[in-house]
Amino acid sequence: MAMSIVRSPSHCMNFHVFEILSLADGIVVFKANLKIELNELFEKSGAVGITLADNKIRCIGDCESIGECLSVFYNVDSKECVMHNKQFDLSSFPVPSGSGAVWRYYFTEDVTGTCSPENNYYRPLQFCYSVHEITSMNFTDTNAFCAARGGKLAAVTSQEMQDYFTDFLADRPHIRICIASKEQPDGSWELEDGTTMSYFNWYPGQPESATQPFIVIKATSLGDIIHESDPIDFTQIKAFCSSRGGELAAVSSDKMNSYFKEFLDVRPHIRVCIAGEEQQDGSWALEDGTTMSYFNWYPGQPESGNQGCIVIKDTSLGDMWMDASCAYSKSCSFVCKY
């Protein structure tokens, strides 16, 4: 199975039972709707901002001030305002993971006329879209489906768009996302309107051949590229990622750890260098000072001493963590996160 995303133009639908309007000179500039079926649910993971707001009106105002914000969870008691760059749903994804009687959920609606209310609107990219599922990949049918809704299959044309796809589709139910483009006889790739593509995020070894002329984003690529360090030198690894506008990827949850195992299953080295350094008090922290709380140590690890960095190693117990010298003669694969 795979997913497709319709990029849409368009205009009005009352999906709400309560709306909050933000006015400027008497003109509605921002609208948020209460989604009553998500009352008493919330999600903090992946939030683009968390503030304290005296009331829901101020919470929506905070959302308006952050271009990435598409929806908010508001706690009536604690006044927490949790902002997200995606919308939540019980019938599809993502579904909120937390619950509490005093939480309310509001989703924003475009009032500029750029999008119709049934579509999501991501303001930084002026991107109107809706997400759909298909049981069998057929790009002809997918393109026709999008066209019937007044849109077209979404294309990924920049790193910013790639990052947004990676983020808002992180909890998707399928590992593949169908995106726009088709390979041409000369080996170039074009969109449906004939525009030649210049941005790509190919997995190593891709594209394979002209017998596969369409593009999918697949979960095993993580939206990032695998690199190699031989010999291992964490200072140089971090400098490399930084020079590309990223940082050495950290593994901060069971979900991320499982994903790394799948994603890096066919890596060229038995070691994977990941972010995290031992501190003088024996704790472990990321480069920005965040104290690490998730670990997947191999039994007997960490050994400490002069081994203040972390590698994931292929062991008899599977991929598990070991502490390692931050510079030594072995080689590793590593991932830059953007």
C-alpha positions in Angstrom: 0.0 0.0 0.0 1.1 3.6 -0.5 -0.1 7.1 0.1 -0.7 10.0 -2.2 -1.0 13.7 -1.4 -3.3 16.0 -3.4 -2.0 19.5 -3.8 -5.1 21.6 -4.1 -6.3 25.1 -4.9 -9.9 26.2 -3.7 -13.4 27.1 -0.9 -16.2 26.3 2.4 -17.3 23.5 4.8 -18.6 23.6 8.4 -16.7 20.8 10.1 -16.7 22.7 13.3 -19.0 23.3 16.2 -17.1 26.4 17.4 -14.8 28.8 15.7 -12.2 31.4 16.9 -11.6 34.4 14.7 -8.6 36.6 14.7 -9.5 40.1 13.3 -7.4 43.0 11.9 -9.2 46.2 11.1 -12.5 44.2 11.2 -11.2 41.6 8.6 -10.9 37.9 9.5 -7.2 37.0 9.1 -7.1 33.7 11.0 -9.7 31.1 11.9 -9.5 28.0 14.2 -12.2 25.4 14.6 -12.9 23.1 17.6 -12.8 19.4 16.6 -15.1 18.0 19.2 -14.3 14.3 18.6 -10.7 15.0 19.7 -11.8 16.6 23.1 -9.9 15.1 26.0 -7.0 14.0 23.8 -3.6 15.7 23.2 -0.2 15.2 21.7 3.1 16.9 22.8 5.5 14.9 20.7 6.6 16.7 17.6 5.2 20.1 18.7 6.5 23.2 16.9 5.9 25.2 20.0 4.5 25.0 23.6 3.4 28.2 25.4 1.3 29.2 28.4 -1.8 31.1 27.2 -4.4 32.6 29.6 -7.3 31.4 27.3 -7.9 29.6 24.1 -8.1 32.9 22.2 -4.5 33.7 23.2 -3.5 30.1 22.3 -4.9 30.6 18.8 -3.1 33.9 18.7 0.2 32.1 19.5 -0.5 29.7 16.7 -1.2 32.5 14.3 2.2 34.1 15.1 4.1 30.8 14.2 3.9 30.2 10.5 4.3 26.5 10.9 1.3 26.1 13.2 -1.7 24.2 11.7 -3.4 23.1 14.9 -3.3 23.3 18.7 -4.1 21.3 21.8 -5.2 23.6 24.7 -5.4 22.6 28.3 -8.1 24.6 30.1 -6.6 24.1 33.5 -2.8 24.3 33.0 -3.2 26.8 30.2 -0.7 24.8 28.1 -0.9 25.6 24.4 0.7 22.9 22.3 1.1 23.8 18.6 1.6 21.4 15.7 2.4 21.7 12.0 -0.1 19.0 11.1 -3.7 18.1 11.8 -4.8 15.1 13.8 -7.6 12.7 13.1 -9.2 9.6 14.8 -10.1 8.0 11.5 -6.8 8.4 9.8 -3.4 9.6 11.2 -1.8 10.9 13.2 -3.9 10.0 16.3 -3.1 11.8 19.6 -1.4 9.6 22.1 -2.3 11.4 25.3 -5.6 11.8 27.1 -7.0 14.2 29.8 -10.4 15.6 30.5 -9.4 19.3 30.1 -7.7 19.2 26.7 -9.4 20.7 23.6 -8.2 20.5 20.0 -8.5 23.3 17.4 -7.5 23.1 13.8 -6.9 26.2 11.6 -8.6 27.1 8.4 -7.3 29.2 5.6 -9.2 32.5 5.2 -7.1 33.9 2.3 -9.0 31.9 -0.3 -5.9 30.0 -1.1 -7.4 26.7 0.0 -10.8 25.2 0.5 -11.6 24.3 4.1 -11.4 20.5 3.5 -7.7 20.9 2.7 -4.8 21.6 5.1 -2.9 24.8 4.6 0.8 25.0 5.5 1.6 28.7 5.4 5.4 28.7 5.1 5.2 26.9 1.8 1.7 28.2 0.8 0.9 24.5 0.4 -2.7 23.3 0.2 -3.0 19.5 0.5 -5.1 16.5 1.6 -3.7 13.0 2.3 -5.2 9.8 0.8 -4.4 6.0 0.7 -4.3 3.6 -2.2 -4.1 -0.2 -2.0 -2.2 -0.6 -5.2 0.2 1.9 -6.7 -1.0 3.1 -10.1 0.2 6.6 -10.9 -2.3 7.1 -13.7 -5.2 6.5 -11.3 -3.5 8.6 -8.6 -3.1 11.5 -10.9 -6.7 11.2 -12.1 -8.0 11.0 -8.5 -6.1 14.3 -7.7 -7.4 16.0 -10.8 -11.0 15.0 -10.0 -10.6 16.9 -6.7 -9.3 20.0 -8.5 -5.7 19.4 -7.6 -2.6 17.5 -8.7 -0.3 15.0 -7.1 2.1 16.8 -4.8 5.7 17.3 -5.8 8.7 17.7 -3.5 10.8 20.5 -5.0 13.0 21.7 -2.2 14.7 20.6 1.0 12.1 22.6 3.0 9.3 20.7 1.3 11.2 17.4 1.9 11.6 18.2 5.6 7.9 19.0 5.9 6.9 15.7 4.3 9.2 13.8 6.6 7.7 15.6 9.6 4.0 15.6 9.0 4.0 12.1 7.5 6.2 10.5 10.2 3.3 8.5 11.6 1.8 7.4 8.3 0.4 3.8 8.1 2.4 2.9 4.9 6.1 3.0 4.2 5.7 4.5 0.8 4.5 8.0 -0.3 3.7 8.6 -4.0 4.9 11.9 -5.2 4.8 13.7 -8.6 7.4 13.3 -11.4 8.2 11.0 -14.3 11.5 10.0 -15.9 12.0 11.2 -19.5 13.8 9.3 -22.3 16.9 11.5 -21.8 17.1 10.5 -18.2 15.8 13.8 -16.8 12.7 14.0 -14.5 9.7 16.2 -15.2 6.5 17.2 -13.5 3.2 16.9 -15.2 3.3 20.4 -16.6 6.7 19.8 -18.2 8.8 21.5 -15.6 12.2 19.8 -15.3 13.0 18.8 -11.7 16.2 20.0 -10.1 15.7 18.9 -6.5 16.1 15.2 -5.6 16.7 13.2 -2.4 17.6 9.8 -3.8 18.5 6.9 -1.7 22.1 5.6 -2.5 22.0 3.6 -5.7 18.8 5.3 -6.9 17.3 5.8 -9.5 17.8 2.3 -10.8 16.5 2.3 -14.4 14.0 3.7 -16.9 11.8 0.7 -16.2 10.8 2.4 -13.0 9.9 6.0 -14.1 8.0 7.2 -11.1 9.0 8.3 -7.6 8.1 7.2 -4.1 9.4 8.3 -0.8 10.1 5.2 1.2 10.4 4.9 5.0 13.8 3.2 4.9 15.4 6.3 3.6 14.5 8.5 6.7 14.7 11.5 4.3 18.4 11.6 5.0 21.5 10.1 3.5 23.9 7.5 4.9 27.6 8.6 5.1 30.8 6.8 6.2 33.7 7.7 8.5 36.9 5.7 8.1 38.5 5.9 10.6 35.9 7.1 13.2 36.3 10.7 14.2 33.3 12.2 15.9 34.7 15.8 15.6 34.9 15.5 11.9 31.6 13.7 11.6 29.8 16.5 13.4 31.6 19.1 11.4 30.6 17.3 8.2 26.9 17.3 9.2 27.1 20.9 10.3 28.6 22.0 6.9 25.5 20.5 5.2 23.1 22.4 7.5 22.4 19.4 9.7 23.5 17.6 12.8 24.6 14.0 13.7 21.4 12.1 14.2 20.4 11.1 17.7 18.3 8.0 18.7 15.9 9.2 21.4 13.1 6.6 21.6 12.3 3.0 21.0 10.5 4.1 17.8 13.6 5.8 16.5 15.8 2.9 17.5 13.6 0.4 15.7 13.6 2.7 12.7 17.4 2.9 12.6 17.6 -0.9 12.7 15.3 -1.2 9.7 16.8 1.8 7.8 20.4 0.7 8.4 19.9 -3.0 7.9 22.0 -3.1 4.8 24.7 -0.6 5.9 28.3 -1.1 4.8 29.8 -1.2 8.3 28.8 -3.0 11.5 29.0 0.3 13.5 26.7 3.3 13.3 28.0 6.5 14.9 25.1 8.4 16.7 24.9 11.6 18.7 25.6 11.6 22.5 28.6 12.3 24.6 29.4 11.2 28.2 29.6 14.1 30.7 31.9 14.4 33.8 29.1 13.3 36.1 28.5 10.1 34.1 25.4 11.3 32.4 25.0 11.5 28.6 24.1 14.6 26.7 23.5 15.8 23.1 25.6 18.6 21.6 23.0 21.3 22.5 23.2 20.2 26.2 20.0 18.1 26.3 20.4 15.3 28.8 19.7 11.9 27.2 17.1 9.7 28.8 16.7 6.9 26.3 19.4 4.2 25.9 19.8 0.8 24.3 23.0 -0.4 25.8 24.5 -3.8 25.1 24.9 -5.8 28.5 27.9 -4.4 30.4 27.8 -1.1 28.6 28.8 1.7 28.9 32.3 0.9 30.1 33.2 4.6 30.5 36.8 5.6 30.9 38.0 7.2 27.6 35.0 6.0 25.6 32.8 9.1 25.7 30.9 8.6 22.4 28.2 6.1 21.2 28.0 3.6 18.3 25.3 1.2 17.4 26.9 -2.2 16.8 25.7 -5.3 15.1 26.0 -7.9 17.9 24.7 -11.4 18.7 21.8 -9.7 20.4 21.1 -7.5 17.4 21.9 -3.8 16.9 22.7 -2.5 20.4 24.7 0.5 21.8 28.3 0.6 22.9 30.4 3.4 24.2 33.4 4.1 22.1 36.4 6.4 21.8 35.4 9.6 19.9 38.3 8.9 17.6 39.7 5.5 16.7 40.8 3.2 13.9 37.5 1.4 13.1 34.9 2.7 10.6 31.2 3.5 10.9 28.2 4.7 9.0 26.4 7.8 10.2 23.3 9.8 9.3 23.0 13.6 9.3 19.6 14.8 10.4 18.2 18.0 8.8 
